Amino acid sequence: MAIIIAATLKSRLMRGAVAVFLLLEGKVALVTGSARGLGRAYALRLAKLGADVVINDVNLRAAEEFNERLTAATVMDEVKNLGRRSIGIQADVSKKADVDGMFKKILDEFGRIDILVNNAGGRLRPGAGWASSVPPDDLRLIIDLNLVGTILCSQAASVPMKQQKSGNIINASSIAGLEVSRSGRGADYAVAKAGVYHYTRLLAAELGPCGIRVNCIAPGIITSSRVIATGQAPEYLARACPLGRLGKPEDCANVIEFLASDLSGYVTGQCITIDGGYSLTQMWPSQDYVWPG
Ligand SMILES: NC(=O)c1ccc[n+]([C@@H]2O[C@H](COP(=O)([O-])OP(=O)(O)OC[C@H]3O[C@@H](n4cnc5c(N)ncnc54)[C@H](O)[C@@H]3O)[C@@H](O)[C@H]2O)c1
């Protein structure tokens, strides 16, 4: 064995090549809602680590909405420019037929799925979402997108992952799903994200024996193009944060890198908060503040 390794290194050195071993070489990843924002940052990070990446979004040109600048025509092209394979699949994660069609395409194209990042989500309705009176239509929309979408994609991914006897699922919760706001507003989104966290734990318990890990992240205020464009990242909130700044998409991508790779090989059913300590000191600075997630 030592002779083979030495011979391989010698041949690489002779060709002037540097031996670089990528953490996710040969893996196939799907990131939902990755045509912009945090999802795009995760897709590009996974590609840099060696994975082929499927870009899903309900609108594959979603970056245009908030003038998020891409380095190529599409996020798929950005991934390809990093030397990886990529396809884009327009699909609504809250619709089972769309999700089933998406996984069929992935398996037809790549033959496997190793990493699923359930990122698609957000608080789409600007309304207050008071706990005692959130309208049923708002409630259904937000729970369908954030929680049902996560569950449908996880169920679809778990079929090939069980056959492979390996897989890695990472869900997007939020500190809004872990802490209670001062006023009780934003209940639709908070309840959906709390559900994502608890679903993560249930799925991890079920799928651990199949070699599949399931974890989630709970970002605080992260300056995605949408959060900046909609004025949800005022400077005073940065000062309220123990680390003295708001989060960047790369802060979340760093944790995705840890969870997606074998660095976290003995971690499952966990939620990692990424908020610079914000939720340690104060949640919801005023009754008027509308959570960005
Ligand atoms: N940015 C934050 O401060 C923050 C904080 C906590 C949690 N989060 C969570 O992180 C995730 C990404 O946040 P972001 O700030 O990048 O948001 P974003 O709105 O910029 O990105 C979400 C992406 O999901 C897509 N999408 C929406 N509905 C979809 C559907 N039904 N099917 C497929 N794709 C769909 C959108 O087109 C968009 O490209 C969300 O789940 C959000 O709740 C964000």
The ligand as a Gaussian input file, in Angstrom:
#p B3LYP/6-31G(d) Opt

LIG

0 1
 N      -31.654000      35.427000       5.709000
 C      -31.949000      35.265000       6.969000
 O      -31.738000      36.162000       7.795000
 C      -32.507000      33.942000       7.455000
 C      -32.623000      33.742000       8.846000
 C      -33.108000      32.531000       9.297000
 C      -33.479000      31.541000       8.413000
 N      -33.372000      31.768000       7.069000
 C      -33.822000      30.687000       6.165000
 O      -32.806000      30.433000       5.201000
 C      -33.410000      30.082000       3.957000
 C      -32.903000      31.005000       2.836000
 O      -33.077000      32.347000       3.205000
 P      -32.682000      33.546000       2.210000
 O      -32.521000      34.760000       3.049000
 O      -31.586000      33.137000       1.308000
 O      -34.067000      33.683000       1.397000
 P      -34.374000      34.010000      -0.133000
 O      -35.797000      34.390000      -0.221000
 O      -33.369000      34.966000      -0.692000
 O      -34.134000      32.607000      -0.847000
 C      -35.104000      31.604000      -0.841000
 C      -35.111000      30.934000      -2.194000
 O      -36.116000      29.910000      -2.173000
 C      -36.875000      29.986000      -3.360000
 N      -38.214000      29.430000      -3.119000
 C      -39.272000      30.046000      -2.536000
 N      -40.329000      29.234000      -2.506000
 C      -39.928000      28.055000      -3.060000
 C      -40.575000      26.824000      -3.324000
 N      -41.857000      26.635000      -2.983000
 N      -39.872000      25.829000      -3.913000
 C      -38.575000      26.014000      -4.271000
 N      -37.911000      27.174000      -4.055000
 C      -38.580000      28.185000      -3.462000
 C      -36.901000      31.467000      -3.710000
 O      -37.216000      31.676000      -5.093000
 C      -35.492000      31.886000      -3.336000
 O      -34.587000      31.733000      -4.411000
 C      -34.918000      30.134000       4.188000
 O      -35.395000      28.849000       4.547000
 C      -35.055000      31.070000       5.361000
 O      -36.250000      30.857000       6.109000
 C      -32.896000      32.941000       6.565000

